Amino acid sequence: MGQKLFRSGVCVRATHTLLTWAVTLSLFLHDTELRRCEERGELLLPLLFLLLVVLSVLMYFAVSLMDPGIVLADTAKGSLEETQAMIPQSLTPRLRRCGYCLLQQPMRAKHCQVCNRCVRRFDHHCPWIENCVGERNHRWFVVYLVVQLLALLWALHIAFSGVSPHVTWELWLRANGFLLAALAVAAVFSVVVLLLLGCHLYLVSINCTTWEFMSRHRISYLKNCDSEENPFDRGVICNLWNFFCICKTVMWEQMYHRNSPNAV
């Protein structure tokens, strides 16, 4: 029962929420820049920070509970022919059935053994959101990382503003203990989120997923390409536009010749 509850993501999401509000509460209760603004009656800064924290929590739950692009059924015949037509003959891989759920896998899809389902344009399974990152929620995952990083960096600045000097180390630790704990949590997560965001922005700019980048030598449609060749890359600007633009549907399986801007 406990294992099933943990696998459902309840414990992970509850931990994230409790940590977020514990750090936020400690910043408001100590003599930080936020507290001093409240005492002066300047509520704009505290409200903006609180709104950013709320936005980060809402983004977290949205990405965590969103459908990442689950493959629900076999590819229809017409859709299969259309997909194969988007792939150059020299690179055409044989589409295969998943060895776990026995569904016909679209190209760039992968079976997640944690979630026990196939996900389109699979990037990775994120244990912190207890969900896969794939075709439908990848852009929102990156947006969430940006919002989370802004909230963490702001929290670091506020926490530093509240650290007060004392005569002895013992008194200093006693007075700043909770604030130092919040500072440590914010610092660790800031580094992690910054590294994660940098990696994802780089992969997005070349239209590659984490799974494809890490397991290139084992993927049928990539292992026969040159080491520096990515058949999905259309250039940094076009890749970023396709990824972040929500106004159109992108065919992520479409492959391109390295020396030609036109799809085959």
Buried (B, 14 or more C-beta within 10 A) or exposed (E): EEEEEEBEBEEBBEEBEEBBEBBBEBBBEBBBBBBBBBEEEEEEBBEEBBEBBEBBBEBBBBBBEBBBBBBEEBBEEEEBEEBBEBBEEEBBBEBEEBEEEEBBBBBBBBBBEEBEBBBBBBBBBBEBBBBBBBBBBBBBBBBBBBBBBBBBBBBBEBBEBBBEEEEEEEEBEEBBEBBBBBBEBBBEBBEBBBEBBEEBBEBBBBBBBBBBBEEBEEBEBBEEBEEEEBBBBBEEEEBBEBBEEEEEEEEBBBBBBEEEEEBB
